[in-house]
Amino acid sequence: FRDPVKTQSDSVFAHAVFHPNEKLTLTTGVRYTDDLKRFTFNRWDYTGAPHPVLGALVNYTSQYKGNHTDYRVALDYQVSRSLMVYGQYSTGYKGGGVNPRPFFPSQAIPYNPEELSAFEVGVKSTLANNHVRLNAAVFTNDFKDLQLTLTRCDAFSPFPGAPCAMSANVGDADIKGIELEAEIRPTDRLGIDFSISPLDFQYRRVDPLTAVKLDMKTIYTPDQKRSVGIQYEFKLPGGGTLTPRLDYTYRSSIQTLAINTPLTELPDLSLMNLRLAWKNPSSDWSAVLSVTNLQDKFYYESQFGNGEPVNFSITRKPGWPRVVFLTLKRSF
């Protein structure tokens, strides 16, 4: 009740699917949304009096109001029973709002919606008499008014280096990428799968008041992601099976804050997981032994804070160490 928030979102949408012929499908959609977000801030000390530093934010109200219309058009064509090609264009948005954590009235300001226009073409296929499944896609995402959290915002603060945790529109950006995934089964018992996803992120425009630069990267967006897995099913006496599986995943370095510094970067990460599954069609029981982070590697999953010399503070969340799970399942 000390910081009351009123939010309201009203929307209407329509969705239609057309089949011009038995191989061609056209999917369309439209959605209109009207948003209202109103924040009333209060900053008290432990006695219930206005805070001596933040007291200007007592019964201080700021609001965002806006609307947005989004579209989707998708076309897919079934070339054959084992091959389908498709293309789609869609728009979307992340609603605007008000900076939820201001330290000063000058930081309690609304920000615009983040708008996205996405275009994708791809192919889905099953080859080699169902022994190979291959999917591929090329896409581009066009962002306008990208929303990020600033941990330093001198242009919106009463003095340089003032504390800040401000949501803001930092600029416009493009993400171009390729997704390739495959599953190969040379035999009924052996399975191999892999995926690769190179990404290219680039700002087209930045708001100079946010201190974000054109050569910076957005948060948690690696240039490369790769994975590969292999498994083999062993037949056991009595009709049971034992299936070991090994997985490997990799992602390149990522930035964790909108204003990039060496301290806000998490390095490349590669992990391996092991899984051993037993089952028997004649038994109600099955079991899975899993080992995650097989190398027992120390790493950070995420971090947040100010990497600047002023108000220096960084909080990091470590990833799980090697963990062993044993799962027993009984069917009734």
N, C-alpha and C positions, 0 to 999 in steps of 0.2 A: 504493500500500500504506500510505501514511501516513494517509489518511482513508478507511478501508474502508467501503463501502456495500453493504448487502444489500437487494435488492428482490425481491419475489415477488408475482405477481398470478395468481390462479386464477379462472376464470370458466366459466359454462355458459349457453347461450342457446337459445332456440327461436324459430322464425319460421314463420308460416303465412299463406297468401293464400287468400281465399274469393271466389267469383264467384256471388253469389245469382242474377244474371241476366247477360245478355250486355253490359249497360251499366254495371253496378255492380260495384265491386271493393273488398273489405275486406282490409286488410293489418294484421296484428298481430305483435307481438314482445315478448319478455321476456328479460332478461339479469340474471344474478346474478354479482357479482364480489367476491372476497375479496383484500384488499391487505395487504402487510407491507412497511414501509420502515424500515431500521435504519441510523443513521449513527453512526460513531465518529470523533470529532474529535481532531486532534493539531495543536498549534501549537509549532513549534520555531524556534530562531534558526539562524543560518548555521553554528554550531558543532555543531548537533545536540542542544543542551540546550534545556529548556523555555524558551519565549519569555519575556522579563522582564515583558511587559505582558499577553500572551495565554496565559501558561503554565497558567492554570487549565483551559484546554481541552486537556489532555493525557490521552489514553485516556478521553475523556468520551463516553458513549453516550446517545443519545436515539432513540426509535422511535415510529412511528405504526402502528397496526393497526386495521383496520375493514373493513366490507363494505357493499355497496350493491346494490339491486335497481332496475332501470329497465324502463320499458314504452314501447310505441309502438302507437297505434291510428290508422290512416289510412283514409279513405273517399273514393273518387272516383267520379264519375258522368259517363259520356260522353253528354251531352245530344244531341249530333249528331256527325257526322264532323268538324266544325270547332269544336266547343265542348265543353270539359270543365271541370267544377267539382270542387273537392276541399276537404277539411278534415282536419286531423290534430292529434293531441295526443301529445306525447312527453316523456319525462324523460331526463336524462343527468347525468353528474357528472364533475368533474375530481378525481382522487384526492387524498386528504390526504397529508401528509408531515411532514418536519422541516425547519425553517429550514436551508438548506444552507450559509449563510455567516455563522455567528455570530462576534461579536468577544468575547463574554462568555458564560459558562454560562447566564445569565438569558435570553439570546436564542436558545439552542439548545433550542427548545421545538417540539412538534408543532402542526400546524394541521389543521382539519377539511376534509373534501371540500367542494368548491364544487358545489352542486346546482342543476339547471336544470329548470324545467317550461316547455315551449314549446307554444303553441297558434297554429295558422295556418289561415286559409281563403283560397282564391284561385280564380282562373279562368285557363284557358289557351285561346286561341282563334286561329283563322285566318279572316280575313274578306276581303270584297271579292274573291272568286274567287282566293284565295291571294296577293293583293297586299299584305295587311296581316296581320302577326302581333302579337297583343296579349296580354300576360300581366300579371296584377295579383294582389297578395297583401296581406293585412293580418295582422299577427302581434303577439304579445306574448310576451316572455321573462321569466320570473320567476326571479330568482337568489336563492339562499340561501347565506350564508357565502361571499360573493365573495372570491376570493383575489387579493391584490395585493402588490407589494413596497413596503415602507416604507423610506425613506431617512433617516427620523428616528423613533426609537421610545423616547422618554424613559421611558415607563412600563415598559419591559422592559430598561432599561439601568442600570448602577450610578451614573451621574451624568448630568445634563442635557447634551444636545448630544453625547453619546457617538457614535462611528461606528456606522452601522447600514445593513444591506442585508437586511432581514428579510422573509421571506414570512409573511403573516398573513391571517386572515379579517377583512375590514374591515366587513362588514355584509350587509344584504339590499337588493336593488334590482330595479327593473322597467325593461325596455326595450320600448317600443311603437313600431311602425314600419309603413311602407307601402312596398311595392316595385312599381314600375310600369316595364315595359319594352315597347318597340314596335319593330317593323321594318316599314318602308314601302317598297314597290317600285312607284312610279308607272309605270315601264316596265321592260323586261327589263334595261336597262343601268344605270338609276339606282337607287341604294339609299340609304335614310336610316334610321338607327336612333338611339334615345335611351333613356335610363333615368333614373329619379329615385328616391331613397331617403331620405325624411325619417325621422329617429329622435328619440325622446324618452326620455332616460335620467333616472331619478330614484331616489335612495336612499330606501328605506322605513325602514331602521334602520341605524345605524352603531355600532360598538364605540368608546366614548369613549377607551379606552386606545390606540387607533391614531391619534388626532388627526384622523381623517377626519371631515368635516362633512357634514350632510345636503344642503347646497346645492352640493357639489362634484360633479365629473364623473369617471367612470372613464376609464382610459387609452385613447387611440387610438379614441375613439368620437365621430365627428363628428355634428353635428345634421343636416347635409345632405350628400348625395352626388349628383352629376349628371354625365351624360355624353351626348355627341351625336357622331355620325359621319355622313359623307356620302361616297359614292364614285360614280364613273361609268366605265363601260367603253367605251373607244373602239375601234372596229374599225380594223385596219391592213391595208394591202395584203398579200396573201399569206395571209390567214386568221388572223393574229395579233391579240392584243388588248393594249391598254395601259390599266391601271386605276389612276388616282390616287385616294387616300383621305385624308381629313383627319379627325382625331379631336380632341375637346376634352373634358377631364375637370375636375371641380371637387369639392373637399371643403371644408367649413367648418373652423374652427379646432378643434384637438384638444389635450387635456391629455396629458402624457407621464408624469406621476407621480401616485401615489395621493393625496398631499397637494398640492392645487393651489396654485400661486402664479403671479404674472404671468410669472416666469422659466421655469416648466414648460410654458408654452403655446406651441404652434406655430401660426402664423397661417393664415388661409385660403390655399388653394393651387389654382391653375388652370394646367393644362399643355395643350400642343397637340403632336400627333404627325402626321407626314406619311409616306405610304407610296405607292410607285409600283411596280406589278407588271406585268411583261411575260410573256406566254406565247403559245405557238403550238402547236396540236394536232398539227401536222405535224413539230414539232421535239422532240428529246430534251431540249432546254435550256429553262430558265425563269430569270427574274431578278427580284429585288426590291430596290429602293432604299428604305431607311427612314431617317427623321430623327426622333429622339426629342427632347423638350424643344425644340421648334422656336424658341421665344422666347429660348433660352439663359438661362433664369431660374435665379438662385441661390436655393436653398432647402435646408432640412434635412428629411431623411426621418424621423429619430428622434433622441431625446436621452435621457440618463440622468444622474442625479446629484442632489445635494442643493441645492435652491434656497434653503436657509436661510442666514442670516449665519454660523451656526456650521458649521464643516467645509464651507464653500461649495465646491462642485465640480460642474460640469456638462460632460458629454461629448456632443458632437453629431456626427451622421453626415450629411454633406452629400449631397444628391441628385446624380445625374449631370448634367453640363452637356449642351449640345447634342452629340449623338452621331450620326454618319452610318454606316450599315451598308449594304454591298452583298453580297447573297447570291446565289450562282449555284448552280443545281441541274440535275443531269443524271439522267435516268431511263434505266435499263439494261433 
